[in-house]
Amino acid sequence: MRPPFPLITPRQAFGFGAVVLCAGFAAQAQASGFLEDTTAKIESRTVYFNRDFRDGHTSSDQGASKREESAQGFILNLQSGYTEGTVGFGLDALGMLGFQLDSSPDRSNSGLLPSSGENPRGSKGQYAKMGLTAKVKVSDTVLKYGALLPDLPLLKYNDGRLLPTMFNGAMLTSKEVKDLTFMAARLDKYTARDSTDSQDIRVHCKNKRYACNTTADHFDMYGLDYKINDRLTTQYHYAELEDIYRQHFIGLLGNQPLGDGVLKADLRLIKSADSGAERAGSIDNRALSGMLSYGISGHTFSAGWQRMNGDNSMPYLDGSNPYLVNYVQVNDFAAAQERSWQLRYDYDFKAIGINGLSFLTRYVNGDHIKVPGSDQEGKEWERDSELKYVIQTGTFKDVSLRLRNATYRTNYEKFARDVDETRLIVSYNFSVL
C-alpha cells in the first residue's frame, strides 16, 4: 500500500489554484462595499481511514470486512461582505475537491470518496462539488438561499470524513432582539459527503432502523435561542420532514464557577413523531440526554446519560449528525428503547506549558435495546481516544495533526457490526483574501 499522505501532483494543485483564481476574479467584479469585508479561506485536509469489522465475512452490501482508504481534500470557503445601503446583498461560495491517495475495491466505501459504480466496486480517483449562496441583510436579520452548512440542534451537517455534506435551501436568522436568536429554514436537497450528486432530502437509515431512500419534498425548521444571562441559555426548535416525521427540541445550557474550576450542564430533549402520510412508518421516540462536566487546571471530567423512550429509534436526516450527548465516533446509541451512559476525560496540555496538545478518552455503554424481530436485549459499547496537536511555530505553524481511535462492540450482529477504527487527519487552514 502506498503511504497514506503522498504529496499532490502539480496537475491537482493547478486545478485547485484555478478555482481560487476564478473566485478572485468574480469578487473583483462586485461593488466596493461588497469587497471590503470579503474573506476567502482554504482548508487542506488529508485523511487516512481504517475500519475493520472484525467479522472476516462479506455481510455488508460492499462485500468487505474492512474499509481502508486515504484521500486529500481541499475546501474553499468564500464569503463576501454586503453592498452598502439599508438592504445589503452578498454572495458566498463553497468549492470542494477530493483526490484518492490510496484505495482498493476490496476495502472501499469508507465515506471518503464516491463509488466508481463499477464491478468490482471501487472508488473514484477524484471528485469535486460547488455551492453558491445568495444572501440579503437588513439590520440584524440575514436571509440566505443556496448551499448551506447548518449547525443547529435538529440539523447538524456531517463533517466526519474528507468533505462535508452540503444542504440546499433557504435559511433566515434574526438577532433583532438582544440575547434572542430566531431562525427559520426550508431545505429540499443535499449533497452527501462522498458524492457530487444533489439528492432529495431523506431520513437516515442507520442499522436498518428506517427504510433507506425514504425521501421527502422538503424539511422545515424553526428555532429560538435565548441567553438569559452569561451562565444560562435556553433553546426551543421545531422541525418537520414532510410526510415522514416531526420533532420538538428543548435544550438548556448552563455553567457555574465551582471552587477553582467550572461546572457545565447540557440538557437535551427531542420528541419525534410520524407526520402526514407516514412514509417511513409509525414513529414514536422521546430522546432525553444530558452531560455534566467539571473543568479545572486543564482537566475536564464528564458524565453523560441518554435514554430512548417509545417504540422506535430517534430519526434524523441523512447526511447529518444527531444532537445527542452519546453520539460519538462510531455510534449514536439511539436505538429503540436504548439506555446508555458515558464517562469522558479531556486534558489540555497547555496547563503544563505544552501549547497546542490535547487528549480525550471516553467510554459509552448502552443496553435495553429493542431488537427488531427478536426478544433478545440488545447491548453495545464504544471506547474512543483522541490525540491532537497544532504546531505552534516554524514553517508548519497552525498545521493540525489528529489521531482518533475507536472500538465498538455489539451483541445484535444482524443490524450492527463490531468495529475497530483508526483515523489520522492532517489539516491546515489559510486565508487567500
C-alpha positions as CSV (number, residue, x, y, z in Angstrom):
1,M,0.0,0.0,0.0
2,R,1.2,3.5,-0.8
3,P,2.0,5.9,2.1
4,P,-1.2,7.5,3.3
5,F,0.0,11.0,2.8
6,P,1.9,11.5,-0.5
7,L,2.2,15.0,-2.0
8,I,-0.5,16.1,-4.5
9,T,0.6,16.2,-8.1
10,P,1.2,19.5,-10.0
11,R,-1.9,18.9,-12.1
12,Q,-4.0,18.6,-9.0
13,A,-2.5,21.7,-7.5
14,F,-3.1,23.7,-10.7
15,G,-6.7,22.6,-10.9
16,F,-7.4,23.8,-7.4
17,G,-5.5,27.0,-8.0
18,A,-7.7,27.7,-11.0
19,V,-10.8,27.5,-8.7
20,V,-9.2,30.1,-6.3
21,L,-8.3,32.5,-9.2
22,C,-11.9,32.3,-10.6
23,A,-13.2,33.2,-7.2
24,G,-10.9,36.1,-7.0
25,F,-11.9,37.4,-10.5
26,A,-15.6,37.1,-9.6
27,A,-15.0,39.1,-6.4
28,Q,-13.3,41.9,-8.3
29,A,-16.4,42.4,-10.4
30,Q,-18.5,43.4,-7.4
31,A,-19.2,46.7,-5.8
32,S,-16.7,48.2,-3.4
33,G,-18.8,47.8,-0.3
34,F,-19.3,44.1,-1.2
35,L,-15.5,43.7,-1.4
36,E,-14.4,45.3,1.8
37,D,-15.5,42.5,4.1
38,T,-14.9,39.6,1.7
39,T,-12.9,36.7,3.1
40,A,-11.6,33.6,1.4
41,K,-10.2,30.6,3.3
42,I,-8.9,27.3,2.2
43,E,-8.6,24.1,4.3
44,S,-6.3,21.4,3.2
45,R,-7.4,18.1,4.7
46,T,-5.6,14.7,4.4
47,V,-7.4,11.7,5.8
48,Y,-6.4,8.1,6.4
49,F,-9.4,6.0,7.4
50,N,-9.3,2.3,8.6
51,R,-12.4,0.5,9.7
52,D,-12.1,-3.2,10.5
53,F,-15.4,-5.0,11.1
54,R,-13.7,-7.9,12.8
55,D,-16.0,-10.5,11.2
56,G,-14.0,-11.8,8.3
57,H,-17.1,-12.3,6.1
58,T,-19.0,-10.3,3.5
59,S,-22.2,-9.3,5.3
60,S,-22.2,-5.8,4.0
61,D,-23.5,-4.6,0.6
62,Q,-20.0,-3.6,-0.1
63,G,-18.8,-7.2,0.3
64,A,-15.9,-6.3,2.6
65,S,-14.9,-6.9,6.2
66,K,-12.6,-3.9,6.1
67,R,-12.7,-0.4,4.7
68,E,-9.3,1.3,4.3
69,E,-8.6,4.4,2.2
70,S,-6.7,7.6,2.2
71,A,-7.5,10.8,0.4
72,Q,-6.6,14.5,0.0
73,G,-9.2,17.2,0.2
74,F,-9.4,21.0,-0.3
75,I,-12.3,23.2,0.9
76,L,-12.6,26.8,-0.4
77,N,-14.9,29.0,1.7
78,L,-15.5,32.4,0.1
79,Q,-17.7,34.8,2.0
80,S,-18.5,38.2,0.6
81,G,-19.4,41.3,2.5
82,Y,-22.6,43.2,1.8
83,T,-23.4,46.0,-0.6
84,E,-23.9,49.4,1.1
85,G,-27.4,50.6,1.9
86,T,-30.4,49.7,4.1
87,V,-30.7,46.4,2.3
88,G,-27.3,44.7,1.7
89,F,-26.7,41.9,-0.8
90,G,-23.9,39.4,-0.8
91,L,-22.7,36.1,-2.4
92,D,-20.9,33.2,-0.7
93,A,-19.3,30.2,-2.4
94,L,-18.1,26.7,-1.4
95,G,-15.7,24.8,-3.6
96,M,-14.6,21.3,-2.7
97,L,-12.1,18.9,-4.3
98,G,-11.2,15.4,-3.3
99,F,-8.4,13.1,-4.6
100,Q,-7.8,9.5,-4.0
101,L,-4.4,8.7,-2.5
102,D,-4.9,5.0,-1.7
103,S,-7.8,2.6,-2.2
104,S,-8.8,-0.8,-3.5
105,P,-12.2,-2.3,-4.5
106,D,-12.0,-4.9,-1.6
107,R,-11.7,-2.1,1.0
108,S,-13.5,0.9,-0.5
109,N,-16.8,2.6,0.7
110,S,-15.1,4.3,3.6
111,G,-17.1,7.5,3.1
112,L,-14.0,9.4,1.9
113,L,-14.6,9.0,-1.9
114,P,-17.6,8.4,-4.2
115,S,-18.1,4.9,-5.7
116,S,-16.9,4.4,-9.2
117,G,-20.1,2.4,-9.8
118,E,-18.0,-0.4,-11.4
119,N,-17.9,-4.1,-10.5
120,P,-15.8,-4.9,-8.5
121,R,-16.9,-1.8,-6.8
122,G,-14.1,0.8,-6.3
123,S,-13.7,4.5,-5.6
124,K,-13.3,7.3,-8.0
125,G,-9.9,8.9,-8.3
126,Q,-11.2,12.4,-7.8
127,Y,-14.3,14.4,-7.4
128,A,-15.5,18.0,-6.9
129,K,-18.6,19.9,-5.8
130,M,-19.5,23.5,-5.5
131,G,-22.3,25.5,-4.0
132,L,-23.3,29.2,-4.2
133,T,-25.3,31.1,-1.6
134,A,-27.1,34.4,-2.2
135,K,-27.7,36.5,0.9
136,V,-29.6,39.6,1.9
137,K,-29.1,41.5,5.2
138,V,-31.4,44.1,6.8
139,S,-30.3,45.3,10.2
140,D,-29.5,42.2,12.2
141,T,-31.6,39.8,10.0
142,V,-30.0,37.7,7.3
143,L,-31.7,35.6,4.6
144,K,-29.6,33.0,2.8
145,Y,-30.5,30.9,-0.2
146,G,-28.4,28.2,-1.8
147,A,-25.7,25.9,-0.4
148,L,-25.8,25.8,3.4
149,L,-23.9,24.1,6.2
150,P,-26.5,24.1,9.0
151,D,-25.2,23.7,12.6
152,L,-28.4,23.6,14.6
153,P,-29.9,21.2,17.2
154,L,-32.2,19.4,14.7
155,L,-29.8,19.6,11.7
156,K,-26.1,19.5,12.1
157,Y,-24.2,18.9,8.9
158,N,-21.9,15.9,8.8
159,D,-18.2,16.7,8.5
160,G,-16.7,13.4,9.7
161,R,-14.8,12.3,6.6
162,L,-12.9,14.2,3.8
163,L,-15.5,16.7,2.6
164,P,-18.7,17.9,4.4
165,T,-22.3,17.3,3.5
166,M,-24.0,20.3,1.8
167,F,-27.7,21.1,2.2
168,N,-29.6,23.3,-0.2
169,G,-32.5,25.7,0.6
170,A,-33.3,28.9,2.4
171,M,-32.5,30.0,5.9
172,L,-33.4,33.1,7.9
173,T,-31.5,34.2,11.0
174,S,-32.6,37.2,13.1
175,K,-30.9,38.8,16.1
176,E,-33.1,41.9,16.3
177,V,-33.9,41.4,20.0
178,K,-31.0,41.4,22.4
179,D,-29.9,38.0,23.6
180,L,-32.6,36.3,21.4
181,T,-31.8,34.5,18.1
182,F,-34.7,33.4,15.8
183,M,-34.2,31.1,12.8
184,A,-36.4,29.6,10.2
185,A,-35.4,27.4,7.2
186,R,-36.8,25.2,4.4
187,L,-34.4,22.7,2.8
188,D,-35.1,20.4,-0.1
189,K,-31.8,18.9,-1.4
190,Y,-28.5,17.7,0.0
191,T,-25.1,16.5,-1.4
192,A,-23.6,13.7,0.6
193,R,-20.1,13.9,2.0
194,D,-18.8,11.4,-0.6
195,S,-21.0,12.4,-3.5
196,T,-21.3,15.1,-6.2
197,D,-25.0,14.5,-6.9
198,S,-27.7,16.7,-5.4
199,Q,-30.4,14.3,-3.9
200,D,-33.8,14.7,-2.4
201,I,-33.7,15.1,1.3
202,R,-34.4,11.9,3.3
203,V,-34.4,10.1,6.6
204,H,-31.2,8.4,7.7
205,C,-31.4,4.5,7.7
206,K,-28.5,3.6,10.1
207,N,-28.7,-0.1,11.1
208,K,-31.9,-0.6,9.0
209,R,-33.9,1.4,11.6
210,Y,-35.9,3.0,8.8
211,A,-36.3,2.2,5.1
212,C,-33.4,3.6,3.0
213,N,-34.3,6.1,0.2
214,T,-37.4,7.3,2.0
215,T,-37.4,10.8,0.6
216,A,-39.4,14.0,1.2
217,D,-40.2,17.1,-0.8
218,H,-38.8,19.4,1.9
219,F,-37.6,19.8,5.5
220,D,-38.8,22.8,7.6
221,M,-37.2,24.2,10.8
222,Y,-37.9,27.0,13.3
223,G,-36.0,27.8,16.4
224,L,-35.5,30.2,19.3
225,D,-32.3,30.5,21.4
226,Y,-32.5,32.9,24.4
227,K,-29.5,33.8,26.5
228,I,-30.9,34.5,30.0
229,N,-27.5,35.6,31.3
230,D,-23.8,34.7,30.8
231,R,-24.4,31.4,32.6
232,L,-27.7,30.1,31.2
233,T,-29.1,29.7,27.7
234,T,-32.5,28.1,26.8
235,Q,-33.4,26.7,23.4
236,Y,-36.6,25.6,21.6
237,H,-36.6,24.2,18.0
238,Y,-39.2,22.5,15.8
239,A,-38.6,20.6,12.6
240,E,-40.7,18.5,10.1
241,L,-39.6,16.3,7.3
242,E,-42.7,16.3,5.1
243,D,-44.8,13.2,5.4
244,I,-42.2,11.4,7.5
245,Y,-41.5,12.9,10.9
246,R,-41.8,16.0,13.1
247,Q,-39.6,16.9,16.1
248,H,-39.7,19.2,19.1
249,F,-36.4,20.1,20.8
250,I,-35.9,21.8,24.2
251,G,-32.4,22.5,25.4
252,L,-30.7,24.1,28.4
253,L,-27.0,25.1,28.6
254,G,-25.5,26.3,31.9
255,N,-22.2,27.0,33.5
256,Q,-21.3,27.8,37.1
257,P,-17.9,28.6,38.7
258,L,-17.2,26.0,41.4
259,G,-14.1,26.2,43.5
260,D,-11.1,26.7,41.2
261,G,-13.0,25.2,38.2
262,V,-16.2,25.5,36.2
263,L,-19.2,23.1,36.3
264,K,-21.2,22.9,33.0
265,A,-24.5,21.3,32.2
266,D,-26.0,20.4,28.8
267,L,-29.6,19.0,28.8
268,R,-31.5,18.0,25.7
269,L,-35.0,16.6,25.0
270,I,-36.1,15.7,21.4
271,K,-39.6,14.4,20.9
272,S,-40.2,12.7,17.5
273,A,-43.5,11.5,15.9
274,D,-44.6,10.5,12.5
275,S,-46.0,13.1,10.1
276,G,-48.6,13.2,7.4
277,A,-48.5,10.2,5.1
278,E,-46.1,8.4,7.4
279,R,-43.8,7.3,4.5
280,A,-41.3,5.8,6.9
281,G,-44.0,4.1,9.0
282,S,-45.1,4.9,12.5
283,I,-42.5,6.9,14.5
284,D,-42.6,7.3,18.3
285,N,-39.5,8.4,20.1
286,R,-38.6,10.7,23.1
287,A,-34.8,11.1,23.4
288,L,-33.6,12.6,26.7
289,S,-29.9,13.2,27.1
290,G,-27.6,15.2,29.4
291,M,-24.0,15.9,30.1
292,L,-22.4,17.3,33.3
293,S,-18.7,18.3,33.2
294,Y,-16.2,19.9,35.5
295,G,-13.1,21.6,34.3
296,I,-10.1,22.5,36.4
297,S,-6.4,23.1,35.7
298,G,-6.5,21.6,32.2
299,H,-8.5,18.6,33.3
300,T,-12.2,18.1,32.3
301,F,-14.2,15.2,33.8
302,S,-17.6,14.5,32.2
303,A,-20.5,12.1,32.7
304,G,-23.4,11.7,30.3
305,W,-26.7,9.9,30.3
306,Q,-29.1,9.2,27.4
307,R,-32.4,7.4,27.1
308,M,-34.7,6.5,24.2
309,N,-38.3,6.2,25.1
310,G,-41.0,5.0,22.7
311,D,-41.3,2.2,20.1
312,N,-38.7,3.5,17.6
313,S,-35.2,4.9,17.3
314,M,-34.7,8.6,17.0
315,P,-35.0,9.8,13.3
316,Y,-32.7,12.3,11.7
317,L,-31.7,13.4,8.3
318,D,-29.3,11.5,6.1
319,G,-26.1,13.5,5.9
320,S,-26.5,14.9,9.4
321,N,-25.3,14.2,13.0
322,P,-27.9,13.6,15.7
323,Y,-27.8,16.1,18.5
324,L,-27.3,13.6,21.3
325,V,-24.6,13.6,24.0
326,N,-23.8,10.0,23.3
327,Y,-23.3,10.4,19.6
328,V,-19.6,9.6,19.4
329,Q,-17.1,8.5,16.8
330,V,-18.8,5.3,15.5
331,N,-22.2,5.0,17.1
332,D,-25.1,7.2,18.2
333,F,-26.7,5.0,20.9
334,A,-30.1,6.0,19.6
335,A,-31.7,2.6,19.0
336,A,-35.3,1.9,20.1
337,Q,-35.7,1.9,23.9
338,E,-31.9,2.1,24.4
339,R,-30.4,3.4,27.7
340,S,-26.8,4.5,27.7
341,W,-24.2,6.3,29.8
342,Q,-20.9,7.9,29.2
343,L,-17.7,8.7,31.1
344,R,-15.2,11.1,29.5
345,Y,-11.9,12.7,30.3
346,D,-10.2,15.6,28.5
347,Y,-6.8,17.1,29.1
348,D,-5.3,20.3,27.7
349,F,-1.5,20.2,27.9
350,K,-1.4,24.0,27.9
351,A,-1.8,23.6,31.7
352,I,1.7,22.3,31.9
353,G,3.2,24.5,29.2
354,I,2.7,22.4,26.1
355,N,0.6,24.6,23.9
356,G,-1.5,23.0,21.1
357,L,-1.6,19.5,22.5
358,S,-4.8,17.9,23.8
359,F,-6.2,14.5,24.6
360,L,-9.5,12.9,25.2
361,T,-10.8,9.4,26.1
362,R,-14.4,8.2,26.7
363,Y,-16.4,5.1,27.2
364,V,-20.1,4.7,26.3
365,N,-22.3,1.7,27.3
366,G,-25.8,1.0,26.0
367,D,-28.4,-1.7,26.8
368,H,-32.1,-2.4,26.9
369,I,-32.2,-2.2,23.1
370,K,-35.3,-3.4,21.3
371,V,-34.0,-5.7,18.6
372,P,-36.5,-6.0,15.6
373,G,-37.9,-9.5,15.3
374,S,-36.3,-10.7,18.5
375,D,-36.9,-11.0,22.2
376,Q,-33.2,-10.6,22.8
377,E,-32.0,-7.5,24.7
378,G,-29.5,-5.6,22.5
379,K,-26.3,-4.3,24.1
380,E,-23.4,-2.3,22.8
381,W,-20.4,-0.3,24.0
382,E,-17.8,2.0,22.5
383,R,-14.4,3.2,23.7
384,D,-12.8,6.2,22.0
385,S,-9.5,8.1,22.3
386,E,-8.1,11.1,20.5
387,L,-4.7,12.9,20.5
388,K,-4.5,16.3,18.7
389,Y,-1.6,18.6,18.2
390,V,-1.5,22.0,16.5
391,I,2.1,23.1,15.5
392,Q,2.8,26.4,17.2
393,T,5.8,27.8,15.4
394,G,8.0,27.4,12.3
395,T,7.3,26.6,8.7
396,F,4.4,24.3,9.6
397,K,2.8,26.6,12.1
398,D,-1.0,26.0,12.5
399,V,-0.9,22.6,10.9
400,S,-3.2,20.3,12.9
401,L,-2.4,16.5,13.4
402,R,-5.2,14.5,14.8
403,L,-5.2,10.7,15.7
404,R,-8.5,9.1,16.5
405,N,-9.2,5.5,17.6
406,A,-12.4,3.7,18.4
407,T,-13.5,0.2,19.5
408,Y,-17.2,-0.7,19.1
409,R,-18.9,-4.0,20.1
410,T,-22.5,-5.2,19.9
411,N,-24.5,-8.4,20.5
412,Y,-27.1,-7.8,17.7
413,E,-24.9,-8.5,14.7
414,K,-27.8,-8.7,12.3
415,F,-28.2,-4.9,12.4
416,A,-24.8,-3.7,13.6
417,R,-21.2,-4.9,13.2
418,D,-18.2,-4.9,15.6
419,V,-15.7,-2.2,14.7
420,D,-12.0,-1.3,15.3
421,E,-11.3,2.0,13.7
422,T,-8.4,4.4,13.3
423,R,-8.4,7.8,11.6
424,L,-5.5,10.1,11.0
425,I,-6.3,13.7,9.9
426,V,-3.7,16.3,8.9
427,S,-5.3,19.7,8.2
428,Y,-4.2,23.3,7.5
429,N,-6.3,26.4,7.2
430,F,-5.0,29.6,5.5
431,S,-6.5,32.8,4.1
432,V,-6.2,33.8,0.5
433,L,-8.2,37.1,0.8
